[in-house]
Each structure stands twice: as C-alpha cells, then as structure tokens.
Amino acid sequence: MGFDFNISLFMESIPYLIDGAKYTILFSLISIVFGILIGLFVSLMKISKNPFFNILGNLYIEIIRGTPLLLHIMIAYYGLAAFKINLNYFTAGVLALSINSGAYCGEIFRAGIESIEKGQMEAARSVGMSYAQAMRFIILPQAVKRVIPPLTNEFVAMLKDSSLLSIIAVPELLRNARQLMGTKANVWSPFIGAGLIYLVLTLPLTRFASLLERRFAKGGV
Amino acid sequence: MEFNNAILSVRNLYKKFEGVEVLKNVSFNLHEKEVLVIVGPSGAGKSTLIRCINRLEEPTKGEIIFNGNKIDNKTDYNKLREKIGMVFQKFNLFLHLTAIQNITLPLKIVKKKSEKEAYKIAMEYLSKVGLKDRANHYPIQLSGGEQQRVAIARALSLEPKVMLFDEPTSSIDIELIKDVLDVMKNLAKEGMTMIVVSHEMGFAKEVGDRILFMDKGEIIEENDPEDFFRNPKTERAKQFLSKIINI
C-alpha cells in the first residue's frame, strides 16, 4: 500500500477527529489541574528539611519519572482492578495522567522556588514570618510567574501524551484516527488530519511559552 | 553616653561551616541605646555574627541572651525576630510587592494589624525615611538607596528593640549612600539600639559608641571610635586601617 492520502477522505475525517480532540483537551485540562496541585505539594516535600517528607517527595518524583506513562495508565485501568478498584476509562485516564504530570510539575515548581533569591526567604523570616507564611506570601507568588512557561510546555506534552489513553479505549484524537483508518481503509488521510489538529493545539501554546520565557529573561514583569 | 543593662549578651560564640571555624569564642555585650559598629576585613565573620543573633544562622556553640532570656531551641524564633530588626546588604525587599506593601504585609501577617492600621503605620515609616511619594513603586523602580530606606522602614515598622545592619551601604551607589546613612544617624539619635556591620568610617566615628574590630572569626579589638581610628591598639587593626582610604 502506497501513500494513500485522499483529500475528500481527509475532509470527511475532520469532524470525527475533532470529537476526539475534545476528549484530548478535556483529559489534559483536568489532569494538568490535578497535576499542578500534586506537583506543588511534591515540590514542597522535596525542598523540605524534614527527612520524612523529603524522602517521600524524592521517591515519588524518581519512581514516576523513571517509569513510562503507558505503564501508569495500564496500572490505573487494569492493575487496580485486582484490588477491587474498578475505574472506568475516564477516571483511570485522569488518575494516570495526573499522577504522572504531578511528578513533572513537582520538578518544575521545585526549580521555580529554588530560582527565587535566598534573600527573599531570609527577609521574610527576619520580619518574623514562619516558613509556611514566607512560602505562601513571599516565595510562591514570585515562583508562580517563573513556572508559567515550563508548565505550559508540560501541558503541551500532556496534550500529546494523552494519545496513550487510546490503549484503554478513551475516544481521544489518536484513537479516533486509528478507527477511521479501519473504517475508511485509509492510513494517511486520518493520520495527517490528527497530526494537523495536534499542531493547531500545541503550536500556539509553545509560542506563548517561549514568548514569556524571553520576556522574563529580559527581567520584565 | 550612659548605658543601662545589657539588652544583648553574646558569650563564647562559635560557628563552624563545614569544618571551617567562622566564629571563634566571640563575646560582647550590647547596651540599650548603644550603637555598636563592627568592622574588619571580608571573611572576618561579621555578617555571620549578627546573623546568629536573629538566628538566620545557628551557632555551633556558645550562648546569646536577649532581653534577659537565653536564646535556645525552645525560643520562638519568629517572636524573637519581631523584636530584632534586620537590614541586609542586598536590601531584600519583596520584589512582587510595592514599597508600601513591603511594610504592610508583615504588619498584617505578623502583627495581625488590619489593612487600615497597617497602611497608616507604613505611611508613617515611609515618611520617616523620606519616601512617602514612592509608596506605590515596586522595588525594581527604586534606586538602591531608596530600596534600602524602604527596607529600614519595613524593619522599623515592627518596633524592634534592636536593629541589625549587615553592610547596609555596600551595594549602593556612592552618591546615594548619604541618604541611607542620614536615616541611620537619625535612628541612633532617637535612641535606637543598633549593631552596624559597616566600613563607613565617617558614620562609625560620628554615631558609633563603640567599635568591635574582627578578623578571622575573632574580636581582635574593642575600642572607642575616636581612639580606634586615630590610634588603634592592635597591630592587625593598624594594618586593616592603613588599607582603608576613606577615613
């Protein structure tokens, strides 16, 4: 079978692909929100001087980043069933993506927090704020700005990696493209369609991230 | 000048950083309303010494008694730091907050003041350092001298009993140093108890009550400012002073 791109099949594929893209976006948006929350927590554990939290945070990040997302998805969907936890594809997918991105967001937040000059924490402590107050009112508000570009990139990665959810039959963009391949008996038309839609989603975001990065690099607000 | 009892007593203080002794057996008293100036070459341990007082550094050994209470691991460091103001070499204003917010935030969080009260107090102290008209500027929009004066106002607004100054003018353009020193001089005249790590000899002579000369983690000489600059007792102080042009 040669290069079988066909413009009318391509056009026919688009609505179904867009249906899939809606799931891709939905899963990614929900999971990045949880991922950010988990990440914030994990980063605070990792920079904590308390050995228990410190080890816990490190362990989480190392284990998750050292294993493939596909494995996390499989465990959430098939593995947890062994403990009578039967998750539907929606819950399992969000769970796996959130836990996975929590580790990456954790590293992003840690880097962001550590990029804030040491004097800020010292000044906060010197006026009588507790560590927690200094984090909340002084360090985190400044770190948030600096983590927006890497978090945007993390979201872009999530949009692409959520295609792995096709393995548990989430009707997302890539899975719909593969279905079209079967029903239309055509490879290139749906896949080029899927690729283009991914690009439409990711390109503006990566541009936005690099724009912000350059602005922050110049010391702008 | 007459002094009452020591408000702060440092006794046999040691500090080790990764095996290196930065402070060796440092002892001195600070009396109420006294202005103590610490001078010495860089690496002498001056900053470490004053950072041990408000516990930004943990001393390895020795004791510090503040206001009649020994500072140890049972001390509430946050409460302690409310009573000991600190001014840093690099100002360390909170960069995401305006000048006035830099002052109101600690007042609200630490002193539990209402927004309105905090604003009133902050304005008072900004006027005191001559920066009322800069209230809504962000640190990045202020000169080094202005930032440092805001930092001083921030520390003062908590009504500390002692103020620590860690090389407050070393990061400031030379033509702006005077404004900062003037604020400090006024403070001394009002009777604030101060420890100032500084190489500003003019300031030390004019408002300093006593000089501590440190080198290699030890107090080498304790002297009256006039005598110290005119006729130091120790050879090391003589050598140090001969290297400083600006006497």
HADDOCK unambig.tbl for C-alpha pairs under 7 A between the chains (distance, minus, plus):
assign (segid A and resid 119 and name CA) (segid B and resid 92 and name CA) 5.44 0.50 0.50
assign (segid A and resid 120 and name CA) (segid B and resid 92 and name CA) 5.68 0.50 0.50
assign (segid A and resid 120 and name CA) (segid B and resid 94 and name CA) 6.25 0.50 0.50
assign (segid A and resid 123 and name CA) (segid B and resid 92 and name CA) 5.98 0.50 0.50
assign (segid A and resid 126 and name CA) (segid B and resid 81 and name CA) 5.56 0.50 0.50
assign (segid A and resid 126 and name CA) (segid B and resid 85 and name CA) 6.97 0.50 0.50
assign (segid A and resid 126 and name CA) (segid B and resid 86 and name CA) 6.34 0.50 0.50
assign (segid A and resid 127 and name CA) (segid B and resid 81 and name CA) 5.93 0.50 0.50
assign (segid A and resid 127 and name CA) (segid B and resid 82 and name CA) 5.64 0.50 0.50
assign (segid A and resid 127 and name CA) (segid B and resid 85 and name CA) 6.85 0.50 0.50
assign (segid A and resid 127 and name CA) (segid B and resid 106 and name CA) 6.59 0.50 0.50
assign (segid A and resid 127 and name CA) (segid B and resid 155 and name CA) 6.74 0.50 0.50
assign (segid A and resid 128 and name CA) (segid B and resid 78 and name CA) 4.29 0.50 0.50
assign (segid A and resid 128 and name CA) (segid B and resid 79 and name CA) 6.20 0.50 0.50
assign (segid A and resid 128 and name CA) (segid B and resid 81 and name CA) 4.98 0.50 0.50
assign (segid A and resid 128 and name CA) (segid B and resid 82 and name CA) 4.99 0.50 0.50
assign (segid A and resid 128 and name CA) (segid B and resid 110 and name CA) 6.28 0.50 0.50
assign (segid A and resid 129 and name CA) (segid B and resid 78 and name CA) 6.16 0.50 0.50
assign (segid A and resid 129 and name CA) (segid B and resid 110 and name CA) 6.19 0.50 0.50
assign (segid A and resid 130 and name CA) (segid B and resid 78 and name CA) 6.34 0.50 0.50
assign (segid A and resid 138 and name CA) (segid B and resid 94 and name CA) 6.77 0.50 0.50
assign (segid A and resid 142 and name CA) (segid B and resid 96 and name CA) 6.34 0.50 0.50
